[in-house]
Amino acid sequence: MAVDIKCKLIEKLQVESGNSARGPWRKQNFIVETVETYPRKICMNVWGDDKVSELQIYGIGEVLNVSVNIESREFNGRWYTDVRAWR
């Protein structure tokens, strides 16, 4: 599911990195607040060196238009939702 969200950047969390069978990876979570009548905070993430680097050019408080994919998956009877920014 692809969704476009107009939001304000609230916080950037630490960059996470590691190694997998496919090689090294980097990920960064960040918090935004929607700019609507009833604002909501959303934790989103970006994956890959290019997307993590692109996130660094935006400052806290800056208004962004973010395109995200939303996906949920089940693991051991619990559901987890991922909001991944791709533009």
Secondary structure as a PSIPRED ss2 file (coil, helix, strand):
# PSIPRED VFORMAT (PSIPRED V4.0)

   1 M C   1.000  0.000  0.000
   2 A E   0.000  0.000  1.000
   3 V E   0.000  0.000  1.000
   4 D E   0.000  0.000  1.000
   5 I E   0.000  0.000  1.000
   6 K E   0.000  0.000  1.000
   7 C E   0.000  0.000  1.000
   8 K E   0.000  0.000  1.000
   9 L E   0.000  0.000  1.000
  10 I E   0.000  0.000  1.000
  11 E E   0.000  0.000  1.000
  12 K E   0.000  0.000  1.000
  13 L E   0.000  0.000  1.000
  14 Q E   0.000  0.000  1.000
  15 V E   0.000  0.000  1.000
  16 E E   0.000  0.000  1.000
  17 S E   0.000  0.000  1.000
  18 G E   0.000  0.000  1.000
  19 N E   0.000  0.000  1.000
  20 S E   0.000  0.000  1.000
  21 A C   1.000  0.000  0.000
  22 R C   1.000  0.000  0.000
  23 G E   0.000  0.000  1.000
  24 P E   0.000  0.000  1.000
  25 W E   0.000  0.000  1.000
  26 R E   0.000  0.000  1.000
  27 K E   0.000  0.000  1.000
  28 Q E   0.000  0.000  1.000
  29 N E   0.000  0.000  1.000
  30 F E   0.000  0.000  1.000
  31 I E   0.000  0.000  1.000
  32 V E   0.000  0.000  1.000
  33 E E   0.000  0.000  1.000
  34 T E   0.000  0.000  1.000
  35 V C   1.000  0.000  0.000
  36 E C   1.000  0.000  0.000
  37 T C   1.000  0.000  0.000
  38 Y C   1.000  0.000  0.000
  39 P C   1.000  0.000  0.000
  40 R C   1.000  0.000  0.000
  41 K E   0.000  0.000  1.000
  42 I E   0.000  0.000  1.000
  43 C E   0.000  0.000  1.000
  44 M E   0.000  0.000  1.000
  45 N E   0.000  0.000  1.000
  46 V E   0.000  0.000  1.000
  47 W E   0.000  0.000  1.000
  48 G C   1.000  0.000  0.000
  49 D H   0.000  1.000  0.000
  50 D H   0.000  1.000  0.000
  51 K H   0.000  1.000  0.000
  52 V H   0.000  1.000  0.000
  53 S H   0.000  1.000  0.000
  54 E H   0.000  1.000  0.000
  55 L H   0.000  1.000  0.000
  56 Q C   1.000  0.000  0.000
  57 I C   1.000  0.000  0.000
  58 Y C   1.000  0.000  0.000
  59 G C   1.000  0.000  0.000
  60 I C   1.000  0.000  0.000
  61 G C   1.000  0.000  0.000
  62 E C   1.000  0.000  0.000
  63 V E   0.000  0.000  1.000
  64 L E   0.000  0.000  1.000
  65 N E   0.000  0.000  1.000
  66 V E   0.000  0.000  1.000
  67 S E   0.000  0.000  1.000
  68 V E   0.000  0.000  1.000
  69 N E   0.000  0.000  1.000
  70 I E   0.000  0.000  1.000
  71 E E   0.000  0.000  1.000
  72 S E   0.000  0.000  1.000
  73 R E   0.000  0.000  1.000
  74 E E   0.000  0.000  1.000
  75 F E   0.000  0.000  1.000
  76 N C   1.000  0.000  0.000
  77 G C   1.000  0.000  0.000
  78 R E   0.000  0.000  1.000
  79 W E   0.000  0.000  1.000
  80 Y E   0.000  0.000  1.000
  81 T E   0.000  0.000  1.000
  82 D E   0.000  0.000  1.000
  83 V E   0.000  0.000  1.000
  84 R E   0.000  0.000  1.000
  85 A E   0.000  0.000  1.000
  86 W C   1.000  0.000  0.000
  87 R C   1.000  0.000  0.000
